[in-house]
Amino acid sequence: MSDPIEVFFDRLGRHGHERLLRKTTGTVRFDLDRDGGVDHWHLTIADGAVSVCREARDADAVIRTDEAFFCRMVRGEAKALSAWLRNDITTEGQFRFVILLERLFAQPPDARHPRAAVRDRREPG
């Protein structure tokens, strides 16, 4: 399974419970445009328990983008909120899921924890 999108959703589905979404309940559908069609990924979140399927079910929020851009989000190269502001993704329904789901994507490649950044500044070079 080398497709980063499949790996991302498989990891979410196998992990089952996401601590960062422990107070979240709802459904989200990702519609990913590709040559010749649209792939659908449906998340059901129940107090942090996440299940994934590949059906075009109704959802509380629908997030649409193309596969290439979604791959950038999976790799941490693009953030959902910034992408929405630039119209790289579009949403329907409850916008709060865009903010919440940003927690599930990888951090930018050069990201550091804020405490590590402060510690590095304090240590004499």
C-alpha positions as CSV (number, residue, x, y, z in Angstrom):
1,M,0.0,0.0,0.0
2,S,2.3,2.8,-1.2
3,D,-0.4,5.4,-2.0
4,P,0.0,8.0,0.8
5,I,-3.8,8.7,0.8
6,E,-4.6,5.0,1.4
7,V,-1.9,4.8,4.0
8,F,-3.3,7.9,5.8
9,F,-6.8,6.6,6.0
10,D,-5.7,3.0,6.7
11,R,-3.7,4.3,9.7
12,L,-6.8,6.2,11.0
13,G,-9.1,3.2,10.6
14,R,-6.6,0.7,12.2
15,H,-5.7,3.0,15.1
16,G,-9.4,3.4,16.0
17,H,-9.2,6.0,18.7
18,E,-7.6,9.4,18.2
19,R,-6.8,11.1,21.5
20,L,-6.8,14.5,19.8
21,L,-10.5,14.0,18.9
22,R,-11.7,12.6,22.2
23,K,-14.5,15.2,22.5
24,T,-15.5,15.0,18.8
25,T,-18.5,13.3,17.4
26,G,-19.7,13.5,13.7
27,T,-19.0,12.4,10.2
28,V,-16.7,13.8,7.5
29,R,-16.5,12.9,3.9
30,F,-13.5,13.6,1.7
31,D,-14.2,13.9,-2.0
32,L,-10.9,13.7,-3.8
33,D,-10.9,14.6,-7.5
34,R,-8.7,12.5,-9.7
35,D,-8.4,11.8,-13.4
36,G,-11.6,10.2,-14.5
37,G,-13.6,10.5,-11.2
38,V,-13.8,11.1,-7.5
39,D,-12.6,9.0,-4.7
40,H,-14.7,9.1,-1.5
41,W,-13.4,8.6,2.0
42,H,-15.9,8.7,4.9
43,L,-14.9,9.1,8.5
44,T,-17.2,8.4,11.4
45,I,-16.0,9.9,14.7
46,A,-17.6,9.0,18.0
47,D,-15.9,10.6,21.0
48,G,-12.5,10.1,19.3
49,A,-13.2,6.6,18.0
50,V,-12.6,6.8,14.2
51,S,-13.8,4.4,11.6
52,V,-13.2,4.8,7.9
53,C,-15.0,3.5,4.8
54,R,-14.8,4.3,1.1
55,E,-18.5,5.3,0.5
56,A,-20.2,8.5,-0.6
57,R,-22.4,8.6,2.5
58,D,-24.0,11.8,3.8
59,A,-21.8,13.6,6.3
60,D,-21.8,16.5,8.7
61,A,-18.9,18.0,6.7
62,V,-17.7,17.4,3.1
63,I,-14.2,18.4,2.2
64,R,-13.3,18.5,-1.5
65,T,-9.9,18.8,-3.1
66,D,-7.8,17.0,-5.7
67,E,-5.7,14.0,-4.8
68,A,-2.4,15.8,-5.4
69,F,-3.2,18.5,-3.0
70,F,-4.6,16.1,-0.4
71,C,-1.2,14.2,-0.6
72,R,0.5,17.5,0.3
73,M,-1.8,17.8,3.4
74,V,-1.0,14.2,4.4
75,R,2.8,14.9,4.1
76,G,2.4,18.1,6.2
77,E,3.3,20.4,3.3
78,A,-0.1,22.2,3.5
79,K,-2.5,23.0,6.3
80,A,-6.3,22.6,6.0
81,L,-7.2,26.1,7.2
82,S,-4.7,27.8,4.9
83,A,-5.8,25.7,2.0
84,W,-9.4,26.7,2.6
85,L,-8.5,30.4,2.6
86,R,-6.7,29.9,-0.7
87,N,-9.6,27.9,-2.1
88,D,-7.4,24.8,-2.5
89,I,-10.1,22.9,-0.6
90,T,-13.8,23.6,-0.4
91,T,-16.1,22.6,2.3
92,E,-19.8,22.1,2.9
93,G,-21.5,21.6,6.2
94,Q,-19.9,22.0,9.7
95,F,-16.7,24.0,9.2
96,R,-15.4,23.0,12.7
97,F,-14.3,19.7,11.2
98,V,-11.7,21.4,9.0
99,I,-10.1,22.8,12.1
100,L,-10.3,19.6,14.1
101,L,-9.1,17.3,11.4
102,E,-6.0,19.5,10.9
103,R,-4.7,17.8,14.0
104,L,-4.6,14.4,12.2
105,F,-2.3,15.5,9.4
106,A,1.5,15.3,9.6
107,Q,3.4,18.3,10.9
108,P,5.4,20.4,8.4
109,P,8.8,18.7,7.7
110,D,10.7,21.5,9.6
111,A,8.3,21.7,12.5
112,R,9.6,21.6,16.1
113,H,7.7,21.5,19.4
114,P,7.5,25.0,20.9
115,R,9.2,23.8,24.1
116,A,12.2,22.5,22.1
117,A,12.4,25.8,20.3
118,V,12.5,27.8,23.5
119,R,15.0,25.4,25.0
120,D,17.3,25.7,22.0
121,R,17.2,29.5,22.3
122,R,18.2,29.4,26.0
123,E,21.1,27.1,25.5
124,P,24.4,28.9,24.8
125,G,25.6,28.2,21.3
